[in-house]
């Protein structure tokens, strides 16, 4: 059961599926759905989605939310929309808001990237210092003006 929708609608549905599963990438979504990553690209290109697969993997998802982004993300057991404030055990916004979870995950990932880049910069600076100092040594040892006068005379003979 594949249905054609607008390209924007498909994009947002795929993004909402990622939110539902609390993931960021198409590859992660493909693994969860049990499909090849290029299938998601095909959905986007053809403006269609395999709804049977989505319904099979997302039993608790609110279809209205999936299609429009409106309302609660989850359904209750009796197919009623779960109230947004029904979760009382959550202690942080990341636990109640899927977008907050993704935002926090992205921030954490970006911070790790920044830290790794800072380490790389420090290592490259040290390597540059070593290269510059060894080049100075090599360069100064091979300057013709600094060759001992005896060696110059030996060359003339």
C-alpha positions as CSV (number, residue, x, y, z in Angstrom):
1,X,0.0,0.0,0.0
2,X,2.1,2.9,-1.3
3,X,0.4,6.2,-1.6
4,X,1.7,9.3,-3.4
5,X,2.0,12.5,-1.4
6,X,3.7,15.8,-2.0
7,X,7.5,15.8,-1.7
8,X,7.3,18.1,1.3
9,X,4.8,15.8,3.0
10,X,7.1,12.8,2.5
11,X,10.1,14.7,3.9
12,X,8.2,15.7,7.0
13,X,6.7,12.3,7.5
14,X,10.2,10.7,7.4
15,X,11.5,13.4,9.8
16,X,8.6,12.6,12.2
17,X,9.4,8.9,12.0
18,X,12.9,9.8,13.1
19,X,11.5,11.8,16.0
20,X,9.2,8.9,16.9
21,X,12.2,6.5,17.1
22,X,14.4,9.2,18.7
23,X,17.1,8.9,15.9
24,X,18.7,11.4,13.6
25,X,19.8,9.7,10.3
26,X,18.0,7.9,7.5
27,X,20.4,5.0,8.0
28,X,19.2,4.5,11.6
29,X,15.6,4.7,10.4
30,X,16.2,2.2,7.7
31,X,17.7,-0.2,10.2
32,X,14.7,0.1,12.5
33,X,12.3,-0.4,9.7
34,X,14.3,-3.3,8.3
35,X,14.8,-1.8,4.9
36,X,17.8,-0.7,2.9
37,X,18.8,3.0,3.4
38,X,18.3,3.7,-0.3
39,X,14.6,2.8,0.1
40,X,14.1,6.0,2.1
41,X,15.7,8.0,-0.7
42,X,13.4,6.2,-3.1
43,X,10.4,7.2,-1.0
44,X,11.5,10.8,-1.2
45,X,12.1,10.6,-4.9
46,X,8.9,8.9,-5.8
47,X,6.8,10.8,-3.2
48,X,5.5,7.6,-1.8
49,X,5.8,5.6,1.4
50,X,5.1,2.0,2.3
51,X,2.3,2.6,4.8
52,X,1.9,-1.1,5.6
53,X,5.5,-1.2,6.8
54,X,5.1,2.1,8.8
55,X,1.9,0.8,10.5
56,X,3.5,-2.5,11.3
57,X,6.6,-0.8,12.9
58,X,4.8,2.2,14.5
59,X,1.9,0.6,16.3
60,X,1.6,3.4,18.9
61,X,2.0,6.4,16.6
62,X,-0.8,8.9,16.2
63,X,-1.5,8.9,12.4
64,X,-2.8,12.6,12.6
65,X,0.6,13.6,14.1
66,X,2.5,11.6,11.6
67,X,0.7,13.2,8.6
68,X,0.3,16.7,9.9
69,X,2.6,17.2,12.8
70,X,-0.4,18.3,14.9
71,X,-1.6,16.7,18.1
72,X,0.2,14.2,20.3
73,X,2.8,11.9,18.8
74,X,1.5,8.8,20.6
75,X,-1.9,7.1,20.9
76,X,-3.3,5.5,24.0
77,X,-4.4,1.9,24.2
78,X,-8.0,2.7,23.2
79,X,-6.8,4.6,20.1
80,X,-7.4,7.9,21.7
81,X,-4.8,10.6,21.4
82,X,-2.6,10.7,24.4
83,X,-2.6,14.1,26.2
84,X,0.6,16.0,25.9
85,X,1.0,16.3,29.6
86,X,0.1,12.6,30.4
87,X,3.7,11.7,31.2
88,X,4.3,12.6,34.9
89,X,7.4,10.5,35.4
90,X,9.6,12.5,33.0
91,X,12.1,14.6,34.8
92,X,13.6,16.6,31.9
93,X,12.3,18.2,28.7
94,X,14.4,15.7,26.7
95,X,12.3,12.9,28.1
96,X,9.0,14.5,27.2
97,X,9.9,16.3,24.0
98,X,11.2,14.2,21.1
99,X,12.6,17.3,19.4
100,X,14.4,18.2,22.6
101,X,15.9,14.7,22.7
102,X,17.2,15.1,19.1
103,X,18.5,18.7,19.8
104,X,20.4,17.4,22.9
105,X,21.8,14.5,20.9
106,X,22.9,16.8,18.1
107,X,24.5,19.3,20.6
108,X,26.3,16.4,22.3
109,X,27.6,15.1,18.9
110,X,28.7,18.5,17.8
111,X,30.5,19.1,21.1
112,X,32.4,15.8,20.7
113,X,33.3,16.9,17.2
114,X,34.6,20.3,18.5
115,X,36.6,18.6,21.2
116,X,38.2,16.2,18.7
117,X,39.0,19.1,16.3
118,X,40.7,21.0,19.2
119,X,42.9,18.0,19.9
120,X,43.7,17.7,16.2
121,X,44.6,21.4,16.1
122,X,46.9,21.0,19.1
123,X,48.6,18.0,17.5
124,X,49.0,19.8,14.2
125,X,50.5,22.8,15.9
126,X,53.1,20.6,17.7
127,X,53.9,18.9,14.4
128,X,54.3,22.2,12.7
129,X,56.6,23.4,15.4
130,X,58.7,20.2,14.9
131,X,58.7,20.6,11.1
132,X,59.7,24.3,11.4
133,X,62.5,23.6,13.9
134,X,63.9,20.6,11.9
135,X,63.7,22.6,8.7
136,X,65.7,25.4,10.3
137,X,68.3,22.8,11.4
138,X,68.4,21.2,7.9
139,X,68.4,24.6,6.2
140,X,71.2,26.1,8.4
141,X,73.4,23.0,8.0
142,X,73.3,23.1,4.2
143,X,73.9,26.9,3.7
144,X,77.0,27.3,1.6
145,X,78.1,30.4,3.6
146,X,78.2,28.3,6.8
147,X,80.4,25.6,5.4
148,X,83.8,25.5,7.1
149,X,86.5,27.4,5.1
150,X,88.6,24.3,5.0
151,X,85.9,22.4,3.1
152,X,85.7,25.3,0.6
153,X,89.4,25.1,-0.1
154,X,89.2,21.3,-0.5
155,X,86.6,21.8,-3.1
156,X,88.8,24.2,-5.1
157,X,91.7,21.7,-5.2
